[in-house]
């Protein structure tokens, strides 16, 4: 059991982005391994659909439990448009990923998939006007190089 004084610091830690990013990485790794096991014996498209059928009710339960549900007419149209486009990109990404992992080893497919980190860094600069310092560009280059080396 945690001491009482540790609880506020633990809770404040969960308000930052880093623990959530680390949890996302952990669950993305589990997703890759479990999907590789699950795609054996079925089509990659069906595997994508089945995974999505698990995702939707779980997310609906989270939104309902948190009270974050809003009527459609009250949601900003711009947000709806970009979230719809993001959903399309997600679906296409998942379809491609499941096909790749069905055809190749997950230990080589996943690093290439993670080149998305390199792409999003560049697109963040070009499209969103974000800026990266030289050491961050070095990190982007190393991530890209590392992904390629892992996949060879």
C-alpha positions in Angstrom: 0.0 0.0 0.0 1.2 3.5 -0.8 1.8 6.0 2.0 -0.9 8.7 2.1 1.5 11.5 1.0 2.4 9.5 -2.1 -1.1 9.5 -3.4 -1.3 13.2 -4.4 2.0 13.0 -6.2 0.9 9.8 -8.0 -2.4 11.5 -9.0 -0.6 14.6 -10.2 1.7 12.4 -12.2 -1.3 11.0 -14.1 -2.2 14.6 -15.1 0.9 14.9 -17.2 1.4 13.5 -20.8 4.4 11.3 -20.1 2.8 8.5 -18.1 -0.1 8.3 -20.7 2.4 8.2 -23.5 4.3 5.4 -21.8 1.1 3.5 -21.2 0.2 4.0 -24.9 3.5 2.5 -25.9 3.0 -0.5 -23.6 -0.4 -1.2 -24.9 0.7 -0.6 -28.5 3.4 -3.2 -28.0 0.8 -5.6 -26.5 -1.5 -4.8 -29.5 1.1 -5.9 -31.9 2.0 -9.1 -30.2 -1.7 -10.1 -29.6 -2.7 -9.2 -33.1 0.1 -11.3 -34.6 -1.2 -14.2 -32.7 -4.8 -13.4 -33.5 -4.4 -12.9 -37.3 -3.3 -16.5 -37.8 -5.9 -18.5 -39.7 -8.2 -15.5 -40.6 -8.0 -12.7 -43.1 -6.3 -9.5 -42.1 -9.4 -7.5 -43.0 -11.6 -9.7 -40.7 -9.0 -9.4 -38.0 -9.2 -5.6 -38.3 -13.0 -5.6 -38.1 -13.0 -7.9 -35.0 -10.5 -5.7 -33.2 -12.6 -2.6 -34.0 -15.7 -4.3 -32.7 -13.9 -4.6 -29.3 -12.7 -1.0 -29.4 -16.0 0.7 -30.1 -18.0 -0.6 -27.1 -15.1 0.0 -24.7 -14.7 3.6 -25.8 -18.4 4.2 -25.6 -18.4 2.9 -22.1 -15.5 5.2 -21.1 -17.2 8.2 -22.7 -20.6 7.4 -21.0 -19.0 6.7 -17.6 -17.0 10.0 -17.7 -20.1 12.0 -18.7 -18.3 13.4 -21.8 -21.1 12.5 -24.2 -22.4 15.5 -26.2 -25.3 15.8 -28.7 -24.0 15.8 -32.3 -25.4 19.3 -33.1 -23.4 20.9 -30.3 -20.0 19.5 -31.5 -17.9 21.8 -33.6 -18.1 20.9 -37.3 -14.4 21.4 -37.8 -13.7 18.9 -35.1 -16.2 16.4 -36.6 -14.6 16.7 -40.0 -11.0 16.2 -38.8 -12.0 13.4 -36.5 -13.8 11.7 -39.3 -10.7 12.0 -41.5 -8.6 10.7 -38.6 -11.0 7.8 -38.3 -10.6 7.0 -42.0 -6.8 7.3 -41.7 -6.9 5.0 -38.7 -9.0 2.4 -40.5 -6.7 2.4 -43.5 -3.6 2.2 -41.2 -5.1 -0.7 -39.3 -6.0 -2.6 -42.6 -2.4 -2.1 -43.9 -0.8 -3.0 -40.5 -2.8 -6.2 -40.1 -1.9 -7.2 -43.7 1.8 -6.4 -43.1 1.9 -8.3 -39.8 0.1 -11.3 -41.4 2.8 -11.4 -44.1 5.8 -10.6 -42.0 7.4 -10.9 -38.6 6.0 -8.5 -36.0 9.5 -7.6 -34.9 10.2 -6.1 -38.4 6.7 -4.8 -39.2 6.3 -2.8 -35.9 9.5 -0.7 -36.4 8.5 0.3 -39.9 5.0 1.2 -38.5 6.7 3.4 -36.0 8.2 5.5 -38.7 4.9 7.3 -38.2 6.8 9.1 -35.4 9.3 10.4 -37.9 6.5 11.4 -40.3 4.4 13.1 -37.6 7.4 15.1 -36.4 7.9 16.4 -40.0 4.2 17.0 -40.6 3.9 18.7 -37.2 6.5 21.3 -38.4 5.1 21.6 -42.0 1.3 21.5 -41.3 0.9 22.7 -37.7 3.8 25.1 -37.6 5.5 23.4 -34.6 9.2 23.7 -34.2 11.9 21.3 -33.3 15.3 22.1 -31.9 18.5 20.6 -33.5 18.7 17.9 -30.8 15.1 16.9 -31.5 15.8 16.7 -35.2 18.7 14.4 -34.3 16.3 12.3 -32.3 13.9 12.1 -35.3 16.8 11.0 -37.5 18.0 8.4 -35.0 14.4 7.1 -34.7 14.1 6.8 -38.4 17.5 5.1 -38.7 16.8 2.8 -35.8 13.4 1.7 -37.4 15.1 0.9 -40.6 17.9 -1.0 -38.9 15.4 -3.0 -36.8 13.5 -3.9 -39.9 16.4 -5.1 -42.0 
